[in-house]
Amino acid sequence: MYIAMNRFQIIKGYEDDFEQLWKNRESYLDEVEGFLGFNLIKSKTYKDYTLYASHSTWKSEEDFISWTKSGAFRKAHQGAGTNKHLYLGSPQFEGFNVVQ
Amino acid sequence: MYIAMNRFQIIKGYEDDFEQLWKNRESYLDEVEGFLGFNLIKSKTYKDYTLYASHSTWKSEEDFISWTKSGAFRKAHQGAGTNKHLYLGSPQFEGFNVVQ
């Protein structure tokens, strides 16, 4: 199993706007090969920002990589460059393979 | 749902030793109220270290907090101070509530 996380630092006060973006988003994930599940998750609020992450699980890293090269991925990320005012810095990607 | 992650920076070359620690560890988690699942997960290797995380899921943040105050938690973490030579810096805890 593989876990793909994208970490987002959301400027304080914009948390609701950020959550709304995800609520209204069409991910096109459900029919993607190897896709298991998705959650938007929220950690704590630091001095300048609140930490969020997208958290998706996949049968394998290969399935995830195939998705990132697909038309479904491009469709899901169109318009991702807008709403820059919500973010402190760029999202940070981290992928994890399950060891145990 | 709540996701508790502890991030570990493991000095290059000690990855197998670190994974072995987790294989041999008795977590006493299975009978803990609200516990859903546990994985040890491995991300990529940076210049000086490999990023790992423990990843556990819980019905609620309250269940997780109760566990950290329990005897089961103390038992699972006894000896956690040994093997310091594996780590670059201290583990970093991050907890996440599922928003969506």
N, CA and C atoms of all chains as a GROMACS GRO file, in nm:
protein
  600
    1MET      N    1   0.084  -0.120   0.000
    1MET     CA    2   0.000   0.000   0.000
    1MET      C    3   0.088   0.125   0.000
    2TYR      N    4   0.034   0.231  -0.055
    2TYR     CA    5   0.108   0.356  -0.070
    2TYR      C    6   0.020   0.472  -0.021
    3ILE      N    7   0.080   0.564   0.051
    3ILE     CA    8   0.007   0.681   0.100
    3ILE      C    9   0.069   0.807   0.039
    4ALA      N   10  -0.012   0.885  -0.030
    4ALA     CA   11   0.035   1.009  -0.091
    4ALA      C   12  -0.022   1.126  -0.012
    5MET      N   13   0.067   1.213   0.036
    5MET     CA   14   0.020   1.328   0.113
    5MET      C   15   0.077   1.456   0.052
    6ASN      N   16  -0.008   1.556   0.045
    6ASN     CA   17   0.035   1.687   0.004
    6ASN      C   18   0.008   1.779   0.123
    7ARG      N   19   0.112   1.845   0.173
    7ARG     CA   20   0.099   1.929   0.292
    7ARG      C   21   0.075   2.074   0.251
    8PHE      N   22  -0.025   2.135   0.313
    8PHE     CA   23  -0.062   2.273   0.280
    8PHE      C   24  -0.055   2.360   0.406
    9GLN      N   25   0.016   2.472   0.396
    9GLN     CA   26   0.017   2.569   0.505
    9GLN      C   27  -0.083   2.679   0.467
   10ILE      N   28  -0.196   2.681   0.537
   10ILE     CA   29  -0.302   2.776   0.505
   10ILE      C   30  -0.297   2.895   0.599
   11ILE      N   31  -0.291   3.013   0.540
   11ILE     CA   32  -0.279   3.135   0.619
   11ILE      C   33  -0.399   3.147   0.713
   12LYS      N   34  -0.369   3.179   0.838
   12LYS     CA   35  -0.473   3.190   0.941
   12LYS      C   36  -0.589   3.277   0.894
   13GLY      N   37  -0.708   3.228   0.914
   13GLY     CA   38  -0.827   3.303   0.874
   13GLY      C   39  -0.886   3.254   0.743
   14TYR      N   40  -0.806   3.177   0.666
   14TYR     CA   41  -0.854   3.127   0.537
   14TYR      C   42  -0.892   2.979   0.541
   15GLU      N   43  -0.900   2.922   0.662
   15GLU     CA   44  -0.927   2.778   0.674
   15GLU      C   45  -1.060   2.739   0.608
   16ASP      N   46  -1.165   2.817   0.632
   16ASP     CA   47  -1.296   2.781   0.576
   16ASP      C   48  -1.294   2.787   0.423
   17ASP      N   49  -1.227   2.889   0.369
   17ASP     CA   50  -1.219   2.902   0.223
   17ASP      C   51  -1.149   2.780   0.164
   18PHE      N   52  -1.041   2.739   0.231
   18PHE     CA   53  -0.965   2.624   0.183
   18PHE      C   54  -1.050   2.496   0.187
   19GLU      N   55  -1.120   2.475   0.297
   19GLU     CA   56  -1.203   2.355   0.309
   19GLU      C   57  -1.315   2.355   0.204
   20GLN      N   58  -1.366   2.473   0.176
   20GLN     CA   59  -1.473   2.484   0.077
   20GLN      C   60  -1.425   2.443  -0.062
   21LEU      N   61  -1.301   2.482  -0.095
   21LEU     CA   62  -1.243   2.442  -0.224
   21LEU      C   63  -1.248   2.292  -0.242
   22TRP      N   64  -1.213   2.220  -0.136
   22TRP     CA   65  -1.208   2.074  -0.144
   22TRP      C   66  -1.348   2.014  -0.149
   23LYS      N   67  -1.441   2.079  -0.079
   23LYS     CA   68  -1.579   2.029  -0.082
   23LYS      C   69  -1.636   2.036  -0.223
   24ASN      N   70  -1.600   2.142  -0.293
   24ASN     CA   71  -1.659   2.165  -0.426
   24ASN      C   72  -1.578   2.102  -0.538
   25ARG      N   73  -1.473   2.030  -0.503
   25ARG     CA   74  -1.382   1.980  -0.603
   25ARG      C   75  -1.430   1.846  -0.658
   26GLU      N   76  -1.419   1.832  -0.790
   26GLU     CA   77  -1.448   1.703  -0.853
   26GLU      C   78  -1.314   1.633  -0.876
   27SER      N   79  -1.291   1.524  -0.805
   27SER     CA   80  -1.157   1.462  -0.809
   27SER      C   81  -1.142   1.359  -0.920
   28TYR      N   82  -1.252   1.305  -0.971
   28TYR     CA   83  -1.246   1.200  -1.074
   28TYR      C   84  -1.164   1.079  -1.029
   29LEU      N   85  -1.155   1.058  -0.900
   29LEU     CA   86  -1.066   0.951  -0.851
   29LEU      C   87  -1.132   0.814  -0.847
   30ASP      N   88  -1.263   0.812  -0.832
   30ASP     CA   89  -1.328   0.685  -0.798
   30ASP      C   90  -1.305   0.574  -0.899
   31GLU      N   91  -1.283   0.612  -1.023
   31GLU     CA   92  -1.265   0.505  -1.122
   31GLU      C   93  -1.119   0.484  -1.159
   32VAL      N   94  -1.029   0.544  -1.082
   32VAL     CA   95  -0.887   0.531  -1.114
   32VAL      C   96  -0.834   0.397  -1.060
   33GLU      N   97  -0.759   0.326  -1.143
   33GLU     CA   98  -0.701   0.196  -1.108
   33GLU      C   99  -0.610   0.209  -0.984
   34GLY      N  100  -0.637   0.127  -0.884
   34GLY     CA  101  -0.549   0.124  -0.767
   34GLY      C  102  -0.584   0.225  -0.659
   35PHE      N  103  -0.678   0.314  -0.686
   35PHE     CA  104  -0.717   0.413  -0.586
   35PHE      C  105  -0.799   0.348  -0.476
   36LEU      N  106  -0.764   0.376  -0.350
   36LEU     CA  107  -0.836   0.315  -0.238
   36LEU      C  108  -0.920   0.415  -0.159
   37GLY      N  109  -0.866   0.533  -0.133
   37GLY     CA  110  -0.945   0.628  -0.053
   37GLY      C  111  -0.879   0.763  -0.044
   38PHE      N  112  -0.960   0.864  -0.011
   38PHE     CA  113  -0.910   1.001   0.001
   38PHE      C  114  -0.968   1.069   0.124
   39ASN      N  115  -0.884   1.145   0.192
   39ASN     CA  116  -0.932   1.233   0.299
   39ASN      C  117  -0.858   1.366   0.297
   40LEU      N  118  -0.929   1.471   0.329
   40LEU     CA  119  -0.863   1.598   0.361
   40LEU      C  120  -0.850   1.600   0.513
   41ILE      N  121  -0.728   1.623   0.561
   41ILE     CA  122  -0.706   1.616   0.707
   41ILE      C  123  -0.644   1.746   0.757
   42LYS      N  124  -0.676   1.780   0.881
   42LYS     CA  125  -0.638   1.910   0.939
   42LYS      C  126  -0.560   1.890   1.067
   43SER      N  127  -0.443   1.949   1.073
   43SER     CA  128  -0.362   1.940   1.194
   43SER      C  129  -0.378   2.069   1.274
   44LYS      N  130  -0.274   2.110   1.345
   44LYS     CA  131  -0.295   2.224   1.435
   44LYS      C  132  -0.259   2.358   1.370
   45THR      N  133  -0.293   2.463   1.441
   45THR     CA  134  -0.263   2.598   1.394
   45THR      C  135  -0.134   2.645   1.459
   46TYR      N  136  -0.039   2.682   1.376
   46TYR     CA  137   0.089   2.735   1.422
   46TYR      C  138   0.078   2.888   1.425
   47LYS      N  139   0.191   2.957   1.441
   47LYS     CA  140   0.188   3.102   1.454
   47LYS      C  141   0.118   3.170   1.335
   48ASP      N  142   0.159   3.133   1.214
   48ASP     CA  143   0.110   3.203   1.094
   48ASP      C  144   0.014   3.122   1.009
   49TYR      N  145   0.001   2.995   1.036
   49TYR     CA  146  -0.077   2.910   0.944
   49TYR      C  147  -0.137   2.790   1.015
   50THR      N  148  -0.233   2.727   0.945
   50THR     CA  149  -0.288   2.599   0.989
   50THR      C  150  -0.240   2.493   0.892
   51LEU      N  151  -0.194   2.381   0.946
   51LEU     CA  152  -0.144   2.273   0.861
   51LEU      C  153  -0.257   2.180   0.820
   52TYR      N  154  -0.272   2.162   0.690
   52TYR     CA  155  -0.365   2.063   0.633
   52TYR      C  156  -0.284   1.965   0.549
   53ALA      N  157  -0.346   1.852   0.519
   53ALA     CA  158  -0.286   1.761   0.419
   53ALA      C  159  -0.396   1.690   0.343
   54SER      N  160  -0.370   1.666   0.215
   54SER     CA  161  -0.454   1.570   0.142
   54SER      C  162  -0.388   1.435   0.166
   55HIS      N  163  -0.470   1.333   0.180
   55HIS     CA  164  -0.420   1.202   0.224
   55HIS      C  165  -0.493   1.097   0.140
   56SER      N  166  -0.422   1.040   0.043
   56SER     CA  167  -0.488   0.938  -0.039
   56SER      C  168  -0.410   0.807  -0.028
   57THR      N  169  -0.485   0.697  -0.035
   57THR     CA  170  -0.423   0.565  -0.025
   57THR      C  171  -0.442   0.491  -0.157
   58TRP      N  172  -0.340   0.414  -0.192
   58TRP     CA  173  -0.332   0.346  -0.322
   58TRP      C  174  -0.282   0.204  -0.301
   59LYS      N  175  -0.320   0.116  -0.393
   59LYS     CA  176  -0.269  -0.021  -0.386
   59LYS      C  177  -0.118  -0.022  -0.394
   60SER      N  178  -0.062   0.064  -0.480
   60SER     CA  179   0.084   0.066  -0.498
   60SER      C  180   0.129   0.206  -0.542
   61GLU      N  181   0.259   0.232  -0.525
   61GLU     CA  182   0.318   0.358  -0.570
   61GLU      C  183   0.302   0.371  -0.722
   62GLU      N  184   0.313   0.259  -0.794
   62GLU     CA  185   0.300   0.261  -0.939
   62GLU      C  186   0.160   0.312  -0.980
   63ASP      N  187   0.057   0.265  -0.910
   63ASP     CA  188  -0.078   0.312  -0.940
   63ASP      C  189  -0.088   0.464  -0.922
   64PHE      N  190  -0.027   0.514  -0.815
   64PHE     CA  191  -0.031   0.658  -0.791
   64PHE      C  192   0.041   0.734  -0.903
   65ILE      N  193   0.159   0.687  -0.939
   65ILE     CA  194   0.237   0.753  -1.043
   65ILE      C  195   0.162   0.752  -1.177
   66SER      N  196   0.099   0.640  -1.208
   66SER     CA  197   0.020   0.633  -1.332
   66SER      C  198  -0.089   0.739  -1.331
   67TRP      N  199  -0.152   0.755  -1.215
   67TRP     CA  200  -0.259   0.855  -1.206
   67TRP      C  201  -0.204   0.995  -1.233
   68THR      N  202  -0.085   1.027  -1.177
   68THR     CA  203  -0.031   1.163  -1.194
   68THR      C  204   0.000   1.193  -1.340
   69LYS      N  205   0.009   1.088  -1.420
   69LYS     CA  206   0.037   1.108  -1.563
   69LYS      C  207  -0.089   1.101  -1.649
   70SER      N  208  -0.204   1.089  -1.584
   70SER     CA  209  -0.328   1.065  -1.658
   70SER      C  210  -0.407   1.193  -1.686
   71GLY      N  211  -0.503   1.180  -1.776
   71GLY     CA  212  -0.594   1.289  -1.802
   71GLY      C  213  -0.682   1.320  -1.681
   72ALA      N  214  -0.715   1.216  -1.602
   72ALA     CA  215  -0.797   1.237  -1.482
   72ALA      C  216  -0.725   1.328  -1.383
   73PHE      N  217  -0.594   1.312  -1.373
   73PHE     CA  218  -0.514   1.397  -1.284
   73PHE      C  219  -0.515   1.542  -1.333
   74ARG      N  220  -0.496   1.557  -1.462
   74ARG     CA  221  -0.495   1.695  -1.516
   74ARG      C  222  -0.630   1.763  -1.494
   75LYS      N  223  -0.737   1.686  -1.517
   75LYS     CA  224  -0.871   1.743  -1.496
   75LYS      C  225  -0.891   1.784  -1.350
   76ALA      N  226  -0.846   1.698  -1.258
   76ALA     CA  227  -0.866   1.725  -1.115
   76ALA      C  228  -0.785   1.845  -1.068
   77HIS      N  229  -0.675   1.876  -1.138
   77HIS     CA  230  -0.588   1.984  -1.094
   77HIS      C  231  -0.600   2.110  -1.177
   78GLN      N  232  -0.696   2.111  -1.269
   78GLN     CA  233  -0.708   2.236  -1.346
   78GLN      C  234  -0.760   2.345  -1.250
   79GLY      N  235  -0.702   2.461  -1.261
   79GLY     CA  236  -0.738   2.569  -1.170
   79GLY      C  237  -0.667   2.561  -1.036
   80ALA      N  238  -0.571   2.469  -1.021
   80ALA     CA  239  -0.500   2.455  -0.893
   80ALA      C  240  -0.411   2.576  -0.863
   81GLY      N  241  -0.379   2.654  -0.967
   81GLY     CA  242  -0.293   2.769  -0.945
   81GLY      C  243  -0.366   2.891  -0.891
   82THR      N  244  -0.501   2.888  -0.899
   82THR     CA  245  -0.577   3.000  -0.845
   82THR      C  246  -0.581   2.987  -0.692
   83ASN      N  247  -0.632   3.088  -0.625
   83ASN     CA  248  -0.644   3.085  -0.479
   83ASN      C  249  -0.509   3.083  -0.408
   84LYS      N  250  -0.409   3.139  -0.472
   84LYS     CA  251  -0.275   3.142  -0.412
   84LYS      C  252  -0.271   3.221  -0.281
   85HIS      N  253  -0.369   3.312  -0.265
   85HIS     CA  254  -0.370   3.396  -0.145
   85HIS      C  255  -0.397   3.315  -0.018
   86LEU      N  256  -0.441   3.188  -0.033
   86LEU     CA  257  -0.470   3.105   0.085
   86LEU      C  258  -0.344   3.045   0.145
   87TYR      N  259  -0.238   3.035   0.064
   87TYR     CA  260  -0.123   2.951   0.099
   87TYR      C  261  -0.002   3.031   0.146
   88LEU      N  262   0.065   2.978   0.247
   88LEU     CA  263   0.196   3.027   0.285
   88LEU      C  264   0.297   2.931   0.220
   89GLY      N  265   0.356   2.971   0.111
   89GLY     CA  266   0.448   2.882   0.040
   89GLY      C  267   0.377   2.777  -0.042
   90SER      N  268   0.455   2.693  -0.109
   90SER     CA  269   0.401   2.590  -0.198
   90SER      C  270   0.363   2.465  -0.120
   91PRO      N  271   0.265   2.390  -0.173
   91PRO     CA  272   0.235   2.261  -0.112
   91PRO      C  273   0.360   2.172  -0.117
   92GLN      N  274   0.371   2.085  -0.020
   92GLN     CA  275   0.487   1.997  -0.008
   92GLN      C  276   0.439   1.854  -0.025
   93PHE      N  277   0.486   1.785  -0.126
   93PHE     CA  278   0.444   1.646  -0.145
   93PHE      C  279   0.532   1.549  -0.068
   94GLU      N  280   0.469   1.450  -0.005
   94GLU     CA  281   0.542   1.338   0.055
   94GLU      C  282   0.468   1.208   0.026
   95GLY      N  283   0.537   1.111  -0.030
   95GLY     CA  284   0.477   0.980  -0.056
   95GLY      C  285   0.540   0.876   0.036
   96PHE      N  286   0.459   0.779   0.078
   96PHE     CA  287   0.508   0.679   0.174
   96PHE      C  288   0.467   0.538   0.130
   97ASN      N  289   0.560   0.447   0.133
   97ASN     CA  290   0.527   0.306   0.115
   97ASN      C  291   0.506   0.243   0.252
   98VAL      N  292   0.406   0.158   0.261
   98VAL     CA  293   0.379   0.090   0.387
   98VAL      C  294   0.482  -0.021   0.406
   99VAL      N  295   0.554  -0.013   0.518
   99VAL     CA  296   0.658  -0.110   0.550
   99VAL      C  297   0.597  -0.223   0.633
  100GLN      N  298   0.504  -0.186   0.715
  100GLN     CA  299   0.450  -0.281   0.813
  100GLN      C  300   0.308  -0.242   0.852
  101MET      N  301  -1.281   1.074   1.234
  101MET     CA  302  -1.160   0.992   1.241
  101MET      C  303  -1.039   1.081   1.266
  102TYR      N  304  -0.938   1.023   1.326
  102TYR     CA  305  -0.817   1.098   1.363
  102TYR      C  306  -0.695   1.018   1.319
  103ILE      N  307  -0.596   1.087   1.264
  103ILE     CA  308  -0.472   1.022   1.222
  103ILE      C  309  -0.356   1.079   1.303
  104ALA      N  310  -0.285   0.991   1.373
  104ALA     CA  311  -0.169   1.034   1.453
  104ALA      C  312  -0.042   0.988   1.382
  105MET      N  313   0.046   1.083   1.353
  105MET     CA  314   0.171   1.048   1.285
  105MET      C  315   0.289   1.099   1.366
  106ASN      N  316   0.390   1.016   1.375
  106ASN     CA  317   0.516   1.057   1.435
  106ASN      C  318   0.621   1.044   1.325
  107ARG      N  319   0.688   1.155   1.295
  107ARG     CA  320   0.784   1.156   1.185
  107ARG      C  321   0.925   1.131   1.240
  108PHE      N  322   0.997   1.039   1.174
  108PHE     CA  323   1.131   1.001   1.219
  108PHE      C  324   1.231   1.024   1.106
  109GLN      N  325   1.338   1.095   1.137
  109GLN     CA  326   1.447   1.110   1.040
  109GLN      C  327   1.554   1.009   1.080
  110ILE      N  328   1.569   0.905   0.996
  110ILE     CA  329   1.662   0.796   1.028
  110ILE      C  330   1.791   0.814   0.949
  111ILE      N  331   1.901   0.816   1.022
  111ILE     CA  332   2.031   0.839   0.958
  111ILE      C  333   2.056   0.731   0.853
  112LYS      N  334   2.101   0.776   0.737
  112LYS     CA  335   2.127   0.684   0.624
  112LYS      C  336   2.212   0.565   0.667
  113GLY      N  337   2.169   0.447   0.628
  113GLY     CA  338   2.243   0.326   0.663
  113GLY      C  339   2.180   0.252   0.780
  114TYR      N  340   2.093   0.321   0.856
  114TYR     CA  341   2.030   0.258   0.973
  114TYR      C  342   1.884   0.220   0.948
  115GLU      N  343   1.842   0.225   0.821
  115GLU     CA  344   1.702   0.197   0.789
  115GLU      C  345   1.659   0.057   0.836
  116ASP      N  346   1.742  -0.043   0.809
  116ASP     CA  347   1.705  -0.180   0.846
  116ASP      C  348   1.694  -0.196   0.998
  117ASP      N  349   1.788  -0.135   1.069
  117ASP     CA  350   1.784  -0.142   1.216
  117ASP      C  351   1.654  -0.081   1.268
  118PHE      N  352   1.616   0.032   1.211
  118PHE     CA  353   1.495   0.100   1.254
  118PHE      C  354   1.372   0.014   1.226
  119GLU      N  355   1.365  -0.044   1.107
  119GLU     CA  356   1.249  -0.127   1.071
  119GLU      C  357   1.241  -0.250   1.162
  120GLN      N  358   1.357  -0.302   1.197
  120GLN     CA  359   1.361  -0.419   1.284
  120GLN      C  360   1.302  -0.388   1.422
  121LEU      N  361   1.334  -0.268   1.473
  121LEU     CA  362   1.279  -0.225   1.603
  121LEU      C  363   1.127  -0.236   1.603
  122TRP      N  364   1.066  -0.190   1.493
  122TRP     CA  365   0.920  -0.189   1.485
  122TRP      C  366   0.864  -0.329   1.468
  123LYS      N  367   0.939  -0.414   1.398
  123LYS     CA  368   0.893  -0.552   1.378
  123LYS      C  369   0.886  -0.624   1.512
  124ASN      N  370   0.982  -0.594   1.596
  124ASN     CA  371   0.991  -0.667   1.723
  124ASN      C  372   0.914  -0.601   1.836
  125ARG      N  373   0.845  -0.493   1.804
  125ARG     CA  374   0.781  -0.414   1.908
  125ARG      C  375   0.643  -0.469   1.942
  126GLU      N  376   0.614  -0.475   2.071
  126GLU     CA  377   0.480  -0.514   2.115
  126GLU      C  378   0.405  -0.385   2.144
  127SER      N  379   0.302  -0.355   2.065
  127SER     CA  380   0.236  -0.224   2.078
  127SER      C  381   0.121  -0.223   2.178
  128TYR      N  382   0.066  -0.339   2.208
  128TYR     CA  383  -0.050  -0.348   2.298
  128TYR      C  384  -0.167  -0.263   2.250
  129LEU      N  385  -0.175  -0.240   2.120
  129LEU     CA  386  -0.278  -0.148   2.071
  129LEU      C  387  -0.412  -0.215   2.044
  130ASP      N  388  -0.408  -0.343   2.012
  130ASP     CA  389  -0.528  -0.407   1.957
  130ASP      C  390  -0.652  -0.398   2.047
  131GLU      N  391  -0.629  -0.389   2.176
  131GLU     CA  392  -0.746  -0.384   2.263
  131GLU      C  393  -0.776  -0.244   2.315
  132VAL      N  394  -0.710  -0.144   2.256
  132VAL     CA  395  -0.730  -0.007   2.303
  132VAL      C  396  -0.858   0.050   2.240
  133GLU      N  397  -0.940   0.112   2.324
  133GLU     CA  398  -1.067   0.172   2.280
  133GLU      C  399  -1.044   0.276   2.170
  134GLY      N  400  -1.114   0.259   2.059
  134GLY     CA  401  -1.107   0.360   1.953
  134GLY      C  402  -0.993   0.341   1.854
  135PHE      N  403  -0.905   0.244   1.880
  135PHE     CA  404  -0.794   0.219   1.788
  135PHE      C  405  -0.843   0.150   1.662
  136LEU      N  406  -0.803   0.199   1.544
  136LEU     CA  407  -0.849   0.140   1.419
  136LEU      C  408  -0.738   0.067   1.342
  137GLY      N  409  -0.618   0.126   1.338
  137GLY     CA  410  -0.514   0.060   1.260
  137GLY      C  411  -0.379   0.127   1.274
  138PHE      N  412  -0.274   0.053   1.245
  138PHE     CA  413  -0.138   0.105   1.254
  138PHE      C  414  -0.055   0.064   1.134
  139ASN      N  415   0.026   0.156   1.083
  139ASN     CA  416   0.128   0.121   0.984
  139ASN      C  417   0.257   0.198   1.010
  140LEU      N  418   0.367   0.132   0.982
  140LEU     CA  419   0.494   0.204   0.972
  140LEU      C  420   0.513   0.235   0.824
  141ILE      N  421   0.538   0.361   0.791
  141ILE     CA  422   0.546   0.400   0.650
  141ILE      C  423   0.679   0.470   0.622
  142LYS      N  424   0.728   0.452   0.500
  142LYS     CA  425   0.862   0.498   0.462
  142LYS      C  426   0.854   0.591   0.343
  143SER      N  427   0.910   0.709   0.355
  143SER     CA  428   0.912   0.804   0.245
  143SER      C  429   1.050   0.799   0.179
  144LYS      N  430   1.096   0.908   0.126
  144LYS     CA  431   1.219   0.901   0.048
  144LYS      C  432   1.343   0.932   0.131
  145THR      N  433   1.456   0.908   0.069
  145THR     CA  434   1.585   0.935   0.133
  145THR      C  435   1.634   1.071   0.090
  146TYR      N  436   1.658   1.157   0.187
  146TYR     CA  437   1.712   1.291   0.163
  146TYR      C  438   1.865   1.284   0.177
  147LYS      N  439   1.929   1.398   0.182
  147LYS     CA  440   2.076   1.400   0.184
  147LYS      C  441   2.133   1.318   0.302
  148ASP      N  442   2.080   1.343   0.421
  148ASP     CA  443   2.139   1.282   0.540
  148ASP      C  444   2.053   1.174   0.605
  149TYR      N  445   1.930   1.162   0.561
  149TYR     CA  446   1.840   1.074   0.634
  149TYR      C  447   1.728   1.019   0.544
  150THR      N  448   1.662   0.916   0.595
  150THR     CA  449   1.540   0.865   0.531
  150THR      C  450   1.423   0.900   0.621
  151LEU      N  451   1.316   0.949   0.559
  151LEU     CA  452   1.198   0.987   0.635
  151LEU      C  453   1.104   0.867   0.654
  152TYR      N  454   1.073   0.838   0.778
  152TYR     CA  455   0.972   0.738   0.812
  152TYR      C  456   0.862   0.807   0.894
  153ALA      N  457   0.748   0.741   0.903
  153ALA     CA  458   0.645   0.787   0.997
  153ALA      C  459   0.569   0.668   1.053
  154SER      N  460   0.532   0.678   1.178
  154SER     CA  461   0.431   0.585   1.230
  154SER      C  462   0.296   0.651   1.199
  155HIS      N  463   0.199   0.570   1.162
  155HIS     CA  464   0.072   0.622   1.111
  155HIS      C  465  -0.039   0.538   1.175
  156SER      N  466  -0.109   0.597   1.271
  156SER     CA  467  -0.218   0.520   1.332
  156SER      C  468  -0.349   0.596   1.318
  157THR      N  469  -0.456   0.519   1.302
  157THR     CA  470  -0.588   0.580   1.284
  157THR      C  471  -0.675   0.544   1.404
  158TRP      N  472  -0.760   0.640   1.441
  158TRP     CA  473  -0.841   0.632   1.562
  158TRP      C  474  -0.982   0.681   1.533
  159LYS      N  475  -1.078   0.630   1.608
  159LYS     CA  476  -1.215   0.680   1.590
  159LYS      C  477  -1.222   0.829   1.616
  160SER      N  478  -1.148   0.876   1.717
  160SER     CA  479  -1.152   1.019   1.751
  160SER      C  480  -1.020   1.061   1.815
  161GLU      N  481  -0.996   1.192   1.816
  161GLU     CA  482  -0.877   1.246   1.882
  161GLU      C  483  -0.880   1.214   2.032
  162GLU      N  484  -1.001   1.215   2.090
  162GLU     CA  485  -1.015   1.186   2.233
  162GLU      C  486  -0.965   1.044   2.264
  163ASP      N  487  -0.999   0.949   2.177
  163ASP     CA  488  -0.952   0.811   2.198
  163ASP      C  489  -0.799   0.806   2.196
  164PHE      N  490  -0.740   0.880   2.102
  164PHE     CA  491  -0.594   0.882   2.094
  164PHE      C  492  -0.533   0.941   2.222
  165ILE      N  493  -0.589   1.054   2.266
  165ILE     CA  494  -0.536   1.121   2.385
  165ILE      C  495  -0.549   1.030   2.509
  166SER      N  496  -0.663   0.962   2.519
  166SER     CA  497  -0.681   0.870   2.632
  166SER      C  498  -0.572   0.763   2.631
  167TRP      N  499  -0.542   0.714   2.511
  167TRP     CA  500  -0.439   0.610   2.501
  167TRP      C  501  -0.304   0.664   2.549
  168THR      N  502  -0.270   0.790   2.511
  168THR     CA  503  -0.139   0.843   2.551
  168THR      C  504  -0.126   0.858   2.702
  169LYS      N  505  -0.239   0.855   2.771
  169LYS     CA  506  -0.235   0.868   2.918
  169LYS      C  507  -0.248   0.733   2.987
  170SER      N  508  -0.250   0.626   2.909
  170SER     CA  509  -0.278   0.493   2.965
  170SER      C  510  -0.152   0.414   2.997
  171GLY      N  511  -0.172   0.308   3.072
  171GLY     CA  512  -0.063   0.215   3.101
  171GLY      C  513  -0.017   0.144   2.975
  172ALA      N  514  -0.109   0.119   2.883
  172ALA     CA  515  -0.074   0.051   2.756
  172ALA      C  516   0.026   0.136   2.678
  173PHE      N  517   0.007   0.267   2.680
  173PHE     CA  518   0.098   0.358   2.611
  173PHE      C  519   0.237   0.353   2.675
  174ARG      N  520   0.240   0.358   2.808
  174ARG     CA  521   0.370   0.355   2.877
  174ARG      C  522   0.443   0.225   2.847
  175LYS      N  523   0.368   0.114   2.848
  175LYS     CA  524   0.430  -0.015   2.819
  175LYS      C  525   0.488  -0.017   2.677
  176ALA      N  526   0.412   0.038   2.582
  176ALA     CA  527   0.454   0.034   2.442
  176ALA      C  528   0.576   0.121   2.418
  177HIS      N  529   0.596   0.222   2.503
  177HIS     CA  530   0.706   0.316   2.482
  177HIS      C  531   0.823   0.297   2.577
  178GLN      N  532   0.818   0.192   2.658
  178GLN     CA  533   0.933   0.173   2.746
  178GLN      C  534   1.052   0.134   2.659
  179GLY      N  535   1.165   0.193   2.689
  179GLY     CA  536   1.283   0.168   2.606
  179GLY      C  537   1.289   0.255   2.482
  180ALA      N  538   1.195   0.350   2.469
  180ALA     CA  539   1.193   0.435   2.349
  180ALA      C  540   1.314   0.529   2.344
  181GLY      N  541   1.378   0.550   2.458
  181GLY     CA  542   1.494   0.640   2.460
  181GLY      C  543   1.622   0.574   2.411
  182THR      N  544   1.623   0.441   2.404
  182THR     CA  545   1.743   0.374   2.354
  182THR      C  546   1.747   0.387   2.202
  183ASN      N  547   1.855   0.344   2.142
  183ASN     CA  548   1.869   0.350   1.995
  183ASN      C  549   1.871   0.492   1.940
  184LYS      N  550   1.918   0.586   2.023
  184LYS     CA  551   1.924   0.726   1.978
  184LYS      C  552   2.017   0.745   1.859
  185HIS      N  553   2.111   0.652   1.843
  185HIS     CA  554   2.208   0.666   1.733
  185HIS      C  555   2.143   0.652   1.594
  186LEU      N  556   2.017   0.605   1.590
  186LEU     CA  557   1.948   0.588   1.461
  186LEU      C  558   1.891   0.720   1.408
  187TYR      N  559   1.869   0.815   1.499
  187TYR     CA  560   1.787   0.932   1.467
  187TYR      C  561   1.867   1.058   1.446
  188LEU      N  562   1.824   1.135   1.344
  188LEU     CA  563   1.874   1.271   1.327
  188LEU      C  564   1.768   1.361   1.392
  189GLY      N  565   1.793   1.408   1.511
  189GLY     CA  566   1.693   1.490   1.582
  189GLY      C  567   1.581   1.407   1.642
  190SER      N  568   1.489   1.476   1.707
  190SER     CA  569   1.379   1.410   1.777
  190SER      C  570   1.264   1.380   1.682
  191PRO      N  571   1.187   1.276   1.714
  191PRO     CA  572   1.065   1.251   1.636
  191PRO      C  573   0.973   1.372   1.646
  192GLN      N  574   0.897   1.394   1.541
  192GLN     CA  575   0.808   1.510   1.533
  192GLN      C  576   0.666   1.459   1.526
  193PHE      N  577   0.584   1.492   1.624
  193PHE     CA  578   0.446   1.445   1.623
  193PHE      C  579   0.354   1.540   1.546
  194GLU      N  580   0.264   1.483   1.466
  194GLU     CA  581   0.158   1.562   1.402
  194GLU      C  582   0.028   1.482   1.408
  195GLY      N  583  -0.076   1.542   1.459
  195GLY     CA  584  -0.207   1.478   1.463
  195GLY      C  585  -0.302   1.548   1.368
  196PHE      N  586  -0.391   1.472   1.305
  196PHE     CA  587  -0.481   1.529   1.204
  196PHE      C  588  -0.625   1.481   1.227
  197ASN      N  589  -0.717   1.573   1.224
  197ASN     CA  590  -0.860   1.535   1.222
  197ASN      C  591  -0.909   1.529   1.078
  198VAL      N  592  -0.986   1.428   1.048
  198VAL     CA  593  -1.038   1.415   0.912
  198VAL      C  594  -1.150   1.518   0.892
  199VAL      N  595  -1.132   1.604   0.792
  199VAL     CA  596  -1.228   1.709   0.761
  199VAL      C  597  -1.329   1.656   0.660
  200GLN      N  598  -1.281   1.572   0.570
  200GLN     CA  599  -1.362   1.527   0.456
  200GLN      C  600  -1.315   1.391   0.409
   0.00000   0.00000   0.00000
